[in-house]
Amino acid sequence: MTTRRTFLTSAAAMATIAATTTLTALPAFAAKDAYYIKDGTVIGGYDPVAYFTDGGPAQGSAEHALDWDGATWHFTSAENKAAFKADPAKYAPQYGGYCAYAVSKGATAKTEPEAWKIVDDKLYLNFDLDVQKIWLEDVPGNITKADANWPGVLN
């Protein structure tokens, strides 16, 4: 059941995302990248394996770069790079590293490395910590909605 407060908070979060991100679908000839790319790398060069092994975000480096699935990924170590290469589906963020809440609403948005959660051994990222609070109010419901919207939101 949606309360007035939840509705207003959710509306404010989507307004924040809309103010800083293009939320409308692009023409078919201009589909979005399958991964959230910042500074030329997936999730801004943060090591996706570190969320699982170190318990949080860690900036990777070009020294441990890997091109996988048409995108460049950075890692903090050769070990993390090897772990990802051996099982990318285990470590790659859901929805290509786009905001899980935005995808649940049928859009895409950037993410911040500090706004993350592992659910059922999968990494989810959010626009920021405020949006993450809203996403956390109904994680299973938001994941179900996002799964239904993914990858259609890229078109």
N, C-alpha and C positions, 0 to 999 in steps of 0.2 A: 504494500500500500504506500503510495507516494504522499508524503506530508507536504504541507505548504512550504516548510523550511527546506526540505529536500528538493522540492521543485525549484524554489528560488535559487538555492545553492547550485543546482545542476544548470539552471539557465545562466547564472553568472559565470560558471566555469566554461560553458560553451561559448559565451560571449567573449571571454578572455581568449579562448582558442581561436575563435573567428577573427578577432582583432589582430592576431599575429600570424595567422595561417590561412592559406586558401582552402576553404572547405567545400567549395562547389566542385562538381565533377568537371574535369577538363574535357575538351573535345576528344573523340575517340583516337584521333591521330596524335594526341599529346598525352598518352597514358603516363602516370607517375611511375617513378622507379619502384621496383619491387622491395627495395630496402630504404630506410631513412638514412640518407647520406648527408653528413655534415663534415666540412673540411676535407672532402674527397674520400671519406671512409665511412663504413657502416657505423652507426651510432657514435659518430664523432671520434672514432678511434679508440673507444673504450673496449676493453677485453671482455667479450661475453662469457668466457669460461671463468673469469675471476668472480663473477657474481655467485657462482656455484662453489668455487674452491676457496675464495677469500672472504666470502660473505658480504660482498659489496662491490661497488664500481672501482675500477682501477684503469688508469689511462695506459693503453698499449703503446707500442712504438713501431716505427717503420722498419726497424731492425728485425722485428718478428711479424712481418706482413704476410698475408696470404690472400691470393685472388681465388675466390670461390663463388660460384653461382653468379658470375658477372659483376661482382663487387669486391672491393678491397676491405679486408678485415685486419685489425691490429691486435696484437697480444702482448702481454707483459713478459712472456718467456717462451723459449722454444718448446717447453713441456706443454704449456697451454695451447700453443699453436698446433702441436701434434695431437692433443686431445680433441681439439675442434675438428681437425682434418680427419680423424678417425671416426667421428660421429657428429657431424655438423647439426643434424636435426635435434640432437640432445641439447646443444648449447645456443644455437641461434635464437634470438629473441622472437617471440610470437609477433605476427603481423608485420614482419620485416623491420621491427624496431620502431614502428610508428606507435603513437599513443593508443593504448588498448581501449581507453574510454572513448576517444574520438572514433575509433573503428566501430565500437559498439553503437555509436550514433550515426554510422554510415558515412564517416569522413576520415581524413587522415590529418595528423598534426605531428609536429616535432616532439621530441622527448628530451628529458633531462636525465642524466645518468643516476642522480640521487633518488629519483622517483621510480622505484622498481619493487618487484615482488616475485618470488618464485612460488608458483602454485602447481601442484601435481607434477613437479620436476620440469616445469616450463617457465621461462623467463618472460615477464610482462613489464613493459615500460610505460610511463605516463608523461604527459605534458609537463607537469610540475607537481610539487608536493600537495598543493591545494586540490588540483584535479584528482590526484591519487586518492585523497580522502573520500571524494565522491565515488570513485570507482570501487573503493574498498567497502562501501555500504552494501553492495550486492555483487560480489565477485563472481559467483556462479552465473547469475543472470547476465552480467555484463560480458562474460566470456562467451556464453551461448549466443548473445546478440552479435558480438564481434565475429565469432566463427561463421555465423550466417552471412555476414557482410564481406568477409575476406575471401578472395582477393578482389571482389567486385568494386571495392572503393578505389582501386587503382585506375579504373577506366574513366 
